[in-house]
């Protein structure tokens, strides 16, 4: 699978930022602080990411981000 092939551009720029931070091991609270949004908004973005990419949880989302080279290993 090529970089980003599975999401086919479905993720918004903000969702991609959230996904990268999830893959780096950040908590929702830490992501919220980094992006200047509420933890509830982070949770909603993560729910959208999981739905759009058909993933089960934040661990599978982090694995996806690594496989898609969204972050360094």
The first five atom37 places (N, CA, C, CB, O) and aatype in JSON, in Angstrom:
{
  "aatype": [20, 20, 20, 20, 20, 20, 20, 20, 20, 20, 20, 20, 20, 20, 20, 20, 20, 20, 20, 20, 20, 20, 20, 20, 20, 20, 20, 20, 20, 20, 20, 20, 20, 20, 20, 20, 20, 20, 20, 20, 20, 20, 20, 20, 20, 20, 20, 20, 20, 20, 20, 20, 20, 20, 20, 20, 20, 20, 20, 20, 20, 20, 20, 20, 20, 20, 20, 20, 20, 20, 20, 20, 20],
  "atom_mask": [
    [1, 1, 1, 1, 1],
    [1, 1, 1, 1, 1],
    [1, 1, 1, 1, 1],
    [1, 1, 1, 1, 1],
    [1, 1, 1, 1, 1],
    [1, 1, 1, 1, 1],
    [1, 1, 1, 1, 1],
    [1, 1, 1, 1, 1],
    [1, 1, 1, 1, 1],
    [1, 1, 1, 1, 1],
    [1, 1, 1, 1, 1],
    [1, 1, 1, 1, 1],
    [1, 1, 1, 1, 1],
    [1, 1, 1, 1, 1],
    [1, 1, 1, 1, 1],
    [1, 1, 1, 1, 1],
    [1, 1, 1, 1, 1],
    [1, 1, 1, 1, 1],
    [1, 1, 1, 1, 1],
    [1, 1, 1, 1, 1],
    [1, 1, 1, 1, 1],
    [1, 1, 1, 1, 1],
    [1, 1, 1, 1, 1],
    [1, 1, 1, 1, 1],
    [1, 1, 1, 1, 1],
    [1, 1, 1, 1, 1],
    [1, 1, 1, 1, 1],
    [1, 1, 1, 1, 1],
    [1, 1, 1, 1, 1],
    [1, 1, 1, 1, 1],
    [1, 1, 1, 1, 1],
    [1, 1, 1, 1, 1],
    [1, 1, 1, 1, 1],
    [1, 1, 1, 1, 1],
    [1, 1, 1, 1, 1],
    [1, 1, 1, 1, 1],
    [1, 1, 1, 1, 1],
    [1, 1, 1, 1, 1],
    [1, 1, 1, 1, 1],
    [1, 1, 1, 1, 1],
    [1, 1, 1, 1, 1],
    [1, 1, 1, 1, 1],
    [1, 1, 1, 1, 1],
    [1, 1, 1, 1, 1],
    [1, 1, 1, 1, 1],
    [1, 1, 1, 1, 1],
    [1, 1, 1, 1, 1],
    [1, 1, 1, 1, 1],
    [1, 1, 1, 1, 1],
    [1, 1, 1, 1, 1],
    [1, 1, 1, 1, 1],
    [1, 1, 1, 1, 1],
    [1, 1, 1, 1, 1],
    [1, 1, 1, 1, 1],
    [1, 1, 1, 1, 1],
    [1, 1, 1, 1, 1],
    [1, 1, 1, 1, 1],
    [1, 1, 1, 1, 1],
    [1, 1, 1, 1, 1],
    [1, 1, 1, 1, 1],
    [1, 1, 1, 1, 1],
    [1, 1, 1, 1, 1],
    [1, 1, 1, 1, 1],
    [1, 1, 1, 1, 1],
    [1, 1, 1, 1, 1],
    [1, 1, 1, 1, 1],
    [1, 1, 1, 1, 1],
    [1, 1, 1, 1, 1],
    [1, 1, 1, 1, 1],
    [1, 1, 1, 1, 1],
    [1, 1, 1, 1, 1],
    [1, 1, 1, 1, 1],
    [1, 1, 1, 1, 1]
  ],
  "atom_positions": [
    [[0.83, -1.17, 0.0], [0.0, 0.0, 0.0], [0.88, 1.24, 0.0], [-0.95, 0.0, 1.2], [1.8, 1.35, 0.81]],
    [[0.6, 2.17, -0.91], [1.4, 3.38, -0.97], [0.99, 4.34, 0.13], [1.26, 4.05, -2.34], [-0.07, 4.19, 0.74]],
    [[1.83, 5.33, 0.36], [1.59, 6.31, 1.42], [0.22, 6.96, 1.26], [2.68, 7.39, 1.4], [-0.05, 7.62, 0.26]],
    [[-0.66, 6.76, 2.27], [-1.97, 7.36, 2.27], [-2.99, 6.71, 1.36], [-1.85, 8.76, 1.89], [-4.11, 7.22, 1.23]],
    [[-2.65, 5.59, 0.74], [-3.56, 4.96, -0.22], [-4.88, 4.56, 0.43], [-2.91, 3.73, -0.83], [-5.94, 4.74, -0.16]],
    [[-4.82, 4.03, 1.63], [-6.02, 3.54, 2.29], [-6.99, 4.67, 2.63], [-5.66, 2.77, 3.54], [-8.2, 4.48, 2.57]],
    [[-6.47, 5.83, 2.99], [-7.38, 6.91, 3.35], [-7.91, 7.66, 2.13], [-6.69, 7.88, 4.27], [-8.9, 8.38, 2.24]],
    [[-7.27, 7.49, 0.97], [-7.73, 8.11, -0.27], [-8.14, 9.56, -0.09], [-8.89, 7.33, -0.83], [-9.1, 10.02, -0.71]],
    [[-7.43, 10.29, 0.75], [-7.75, 11.68, 0.98], [-8.97, 11.9, 1.86], [-7.96, 12.35, -0.31], [-9.48, 13.02, 1.94]],
    [[-9.44, 10.85, 2.52], [-10.63, 10.98, 3.37], [-10.37, 11.77, 4.63], [-11.14, 9.61, 3.73], [-11.28, 12.43, 5.15]],
    [[-9.16, 11.72, 5.13], [-8.86, 12.4, 6.38], [-8.61, 13.89, 6.14], [-7.64, 11.77, 7.06], [-7.96, 14.28, 5.18]],
    [[-9.15, 14.68, 7.05], [-8.89, 16.12, 6.98], [-7.48, 16.39, 7.46], [-9.93, 16.93, 7.82], [-6.83, 15.51, 8.04]],
    [[-7.01, 17.59, 7.22], [-5.66, 17.97, 7.69], [-5.57, 17.85, 9.21], [-5.32, 19.42, 7.25], [-4.57, 17.38, 9.74]],
    [[-6.62, 18.26, 9.9], [-6.63, 18.19, 11.37], [-6.63, 16.73, 11.83], [-7.86, 18.93, 11.94], [-5.94, 16.39, 12.8]],
    [[-7.39, 15.87, 11.17], [-7.4, 14.45, 11.53], [-6.03, 13.83, 11.32], [-8.46, 13.68, 10.7], [-5.6, 12.99, 12.12]],
    [[-5.34, 14.22, 10.28], [-3.99, 13.71, 10.04], [-3.03, 14.15, 11.14], [-3.47, 14.19, 8.67], [-2.17, 13.38, 11.57]],
    [[-3.19, 15.39, 11.61], [-2.35, 15.88, 12.72], [-2.62, 15.05, 13.97], [-2.63, 17.38, 12.99], [-1.69, 14.64, 14.68]],
    [[-3.9, 14.81, 14.24], [-4.27, 14.01, 15.41], [-3.7, 12.61, 15.28], [-5.82, 13.95, 15.56], [-3.14, 12.08, 16.24]],
    [[-3.82, 12.01, 14.11], [-3.32, 10.65, 13.91], [-1.81, 10.58, 14.14], [-3.66, 10.16, 12.5], [-1.33, 9.62, 14.75]],
    [[-1.07, 11.54, 13.66], [0.38, 11.56, 13.87], [0.71, 11.62, 15.35], [1.01, 12.75, 13.13], [1.62, 10.93, 15.82]],
    [[-0.02, 12.44, 16.09], [0.24, 12.57, 17.52], [-0.18, 11.31, 18.28], [-0.48, 13.79, 18.08], [0.49, 10.92, 19.24]],
    [[-1.26, 10.68, 17.87], [-1.66, 9.4, 18.47], [-0.55, 8.38, 18.25], [-3.01, 8.88, 17.85], [-0.18, 7.64, 19.16]],
    [[-0.02, 8.34, 17.04], [1.04, 7.39, 16.71], [2.31, 7.67, 17.5], [1.35, 7.44, 15.22], [3.12, 6.76, 17.7]],
    [[2.5, 8.89, 17.94], [3.66, 9.24, 18.76], [3.41, 8.96, 20.24], [4.01, 10.71, 18.58], [4.28, 9.22, 21.07]],
    [[2.24, 8.41, 20.56], [1.97, 8.01, 21.93], [1.36, 9.09, 22.81], [3.21, 7.55, 22.56], [1.3, 8.95, 24.03]],
    [[0.91, 10.17, 22.19], [0.32, 11.26, 22.97], [-1.09, 10.88, 23.45], [0.27, 12.56, 22.13], [-1.81, 10.15, 22.77]],
    [[-1.45, 11.39, 24.61], [-2.81, 11.2, 25.12], [-3.74, 12.23, 24.47], [-2.85, 11.32, 26.69], [-3.27, 13.18, 23.85]],
    [[-5.04, 12.04, 24.62], [-5.99, 13.01, 24.08], [-5.74, 14.39, 24.68], [-7.44, 12.57, 24.35], [-5.81, 15.4, 23.98]],
    [[-5.45, 14.44, 25.97], [-5.2, 15.71, 26.64], [-3.95, 16.39, 26.07], [-5.04, 15.5, 28.15], [-3.95, 17.6, 25.85]],
    [[-2.91, 15.62, 25.84], [-1.67, 16.17, 25.27], [-1.89, 16.65, 23.84], [-0.56, 15.13, 25.31], [-1.37, 17.69, 23.44]],
    [[-2.65, 15.88, 23.07], [-2.96, 16.27, 21.69], [-3.76, 17.56, 21.68], [-3.74, 15.14, 20.95], [-3.51, 18.47, 20.88]],
    [[-4.74, 17.64, 22.59], [-5.56, 18.85, 22.68], [-4.7, 20.07, 22.96], [-6.62, 18.68, 23.78], [-4.88, 21.12, 22.33]],
    [[-3.78, 19.95, 23.89], [-2.9, 21.07, 24.22], [-2.01, 21.45, 23.04], [-2.03, 20.72, 25.44], [-1.82, 22.63, 22.76]],
    [[-1.48, 20.46, 22.34], [-0.59, 20.7, 21.21], [-1.32, 21.39, 20.06], [0.03, 19.39, 20.73], [-0.74, 22.23, 19.36]],
    [[-2.58, 21.04, 19.85], [-3.33, 21.58, 18.72], [-4.28, 22.71, 19.11], [-4.11, 20.48, 18.07], [-5.0, 23.24, 18.26]],
    [[-4.28, 23.08, 20.38], [-5.15, 24.15, 20.89], [-6.63, 23.87, 20.61], [-4.75, 25.48, 20.26], [-7.37, 24.73, 20.15]],
    [[-7.03, 22.63, 20.9], [-8.43, 22.21, 20.79], [-8.8, 21.49, 22.08], [-8.66, 21.3, 19.53], [-7.92, 21.18, 22.89]],
    [[-10.06, 21.21, 22.26], [-10.49, 20.53, 23.49], [-10.25, 19.02, 23.38], [-11.98, 20.81, 23.77], [-10.2, 18.48, 22.28]],
    [[-10.1, 18.36, 24.52], [-9.98, 16.9, 24.5], [-11.2, 16.22, 23.84], [-9.81, 16.37, 25.93], [-11.06, 15.17, 23.22]],
    [[-12.37, 16.82, 23.98], [-13.58, 16.27, 23.35], [-13.46, 16.33, 21.83], [-14.84, 17.02, 23.82], [-13.92, 15.43, 21.12]],
    [[-12.86, 17.39, 21.33], [-12.66, 17.51, 19.88], [-11.64, 16.48, 19.41], [-12.19, 18.93, 19.5], [-11.81, 15.9, 18.33]],
    [[-10.62, 16.25, 20.18], [-9.64, 15.21, 19.84], [-10.33, 13.86, 19.77], [-8.48, 15.18, 20.89], [-10.12, 13.08, 18.84]],
    [[-11.17, 13.58, 20.77], [-11.9, 12.31, 20.79], [-12.76, 12.16, 19.54], [-12.78, 12.21, 22.05], [-12.81, 11.09, 18.94]],
    [[-13.43, 13.23, 19.15], [-14.29, 13.18, 17.95], [-13.45, 12.96, 16.7], [-15.1, 14.48, 17.81], [-13.82, 12.17, 15.84]],
    [[-12.31, 13.64, 16.59], [-11.41, 13.44, 15.45], [-10.96, 11.97, 15.39], [-10.18, 14.39, 15.53], [-10.93, 11.36, 14.33]],
    [[-10.6, 11.43, 16.54], [-10.14, 10.05, 16.59], [-11.27, 9.09, 16.17], [-9.63, 9.69, 18.0], [-11.03, 8.13, 15.44]],
    [[-12.47, 9.35, 16.63], [-13.62, 8.53, 16.22], [-13.79, 8.59, 14.7], [-14.91, 9.0, 16.93], [-14.05, 7.56, 14.07]],
    [[-13.66, 9.77, 14.12], [-13.78, 9.92, 12.67], [-12.67, 9.17, 11.93], [-13.75, 11.4, 12.28], [-12.92, 8.53, 10.91]],
    [[-11.46, 9.26, 12.45], [-10.31, 8.55, 11.85], [-10.57, 7.05, 11.84], [-9.0, 8.87, 12.63], [-10.41, 6.39, 10.81]],
    [[-10.98, 6.52, 12.98], [-11.22, 5.08, 13.08], [-12.33, 4.64, 12.12], [-11.59, 4.69, 14.53], [-12.22, 3.6, 11.48]],
    [[-13.38, 5.43, 12.03], [-14.49, 5.1, 11.14], [-14.06, 5.17, 9.68], [-15.67, 6.05, 11.39], [-14.32, 4.24, 8.91]],
    [[-13.42, 6.25, 9.31], [-13.01, 6.44, 7.91], [-12.02, 5.39, 7.44], [-12.42, 7.82, 7.73], [-12.08, 4.93, 6.29]],
    [[-11.1, 5.0, 8.31], [-10.06, 4.03, 7.94], [-10.44, 2.6, 8.31], [-8.75, 4.4, 8.61], [-9.67, 1.66, 8.07]],
    [[-11.61, 2.44, 8.91], [-12.11, 1.13, 9.32], [-11.12, 0.43, 10.26], [-12.38, 0.24, 8.08], [-10.75, -0.73, 10.06]],
    [[-10.71, 1.18, 11.28], [-9.79, 0.66, 12.28], [-10.53, 0.48, 13.59], [-8.57, 1.6, 12.46], [-11.59, 1.08, 13.8]],
    [[-9.97, -0.35, 14.48], [-10.67, -0.69, 15.72], [-10.37, 0.2, 16.91], [-10.36, -2.07, 16.08], [-11.25, 0.44, 17.74]],
    [[-9.14, 0.68, 17.01], [-8.76, 1.45, 18.19], [-7.53, 2.3, 17.89], [-8.49, 0.52, 19.39], [-6.99, 2.27, 16.78]],
    [[-7.09, 3.06, 18.9], [-5.97, 3.97, 18.67], [-4.66, 3.22, 18.42], [-5.8, 4.9, 19.86], [-3.76, 3.75, 17.77]],
    [[-4.54, 2.0, 18.92], [-3.33, 1.2, 18.65], [-3.26, 0.84, 17.17], [-3.31, -0.09, 19.52], [-2.21, 0.98, 16.54]],
    [[-4.38, 0.38, 16.6], [-4.38, 0.05, 15.17], [-4.2, 1.32, 14.34], [-5.69, -0.69, 14.78], [-3.63, 1.27, 13.25]],
    [[-4.69, 2.44, 14.83], [-4.49, 3.72, 14.14], [-3.0, 4.09, 14.14], [-5.32, 4.84, 14.79], [-2.48, 4.57, 13.13]],
    [[-2.33, 3.88, 15.27], [-0.9, 4.17, 15.36], [-0.1, 3.27, 14.42], [-0.4, 4.0, 16.81], [0.82, 3.73, 13.75]],
    [[-0.46, 2.01, 14.37], [0.21, 1.07, 13.46], [0.0, 1.51, 12.02], [-0.32, -0.38, 13.67], [0.93, 1.5, 11.22]],
    [[-1.22, 1.91, 11.7], [-1.53, 2.41, 10.36], [-0.62, 3.59, 10.0], [-3.02, 2.83, 10.26], [-0.05, 3.64, 8.92]],
    [[-0.5, 4.55, 10.93], [0.31, 5.74, 10.67], [1.77, 5.38, 10.41], [0.22, 6.71, 11.86], [2.41, 5.97, 9.54]],
    [[2.29, 4.41, 11.14], [3.67, 3.98, 10.92], [3.8, 3.3, 9.56], [4.13, 3.02, 12.05], [4.72, 3.59, 8.8]],
    [[2.88, 2.39, 9.26], [2.94, 1.68, 7.98], [2.82, 2.63, 6.79], [1.84, 0.64, 7.91], [3.43, 2.41, 5.74]],
    [[2.02, 3.68, 6.96], [1.83, 4.65, 5.88], [2.88, 5.74, 5.87], [0.46, 5.28, 6.01], [2.79, 6.71, 5.12]],
    [[3.89, 5.56, 6.73], [5.02, 6.51, 6.8], [4.59, 7.92, 7.16], [5.76, 6.53, 5.48], [5.17, 8.9, 6.7]],
    [[3.55, 8.02, 7.99], [3.11, 9.32, 8.46], [4.03, 9.82, 9.56], [1.66, 9.26, 8.96], [4.11, 11.02, 9.83]],
    [[4.72, 8.87, 10.21], [5.71, 9.2, 11.24], [6.92, 8.32, 11.04], [5.13, 9.01, 12.67], [6.86, 7.32, 10.32]],
    [[8.01, 8.7, 11.66], [9.22, 7.87, 11.63], [9.09, 6.77, 12.66], [10.5, 8.72, 11.88], [8.42, 6.93, 13.67]],
    [[9.73, 5.65, 12.4], [9.69, 4.53, 13.37], [10.6, 4.78, 14.5], [10.05, 3.21, 12.71], [10.7, 3.95, 15.41]]
  ]
}
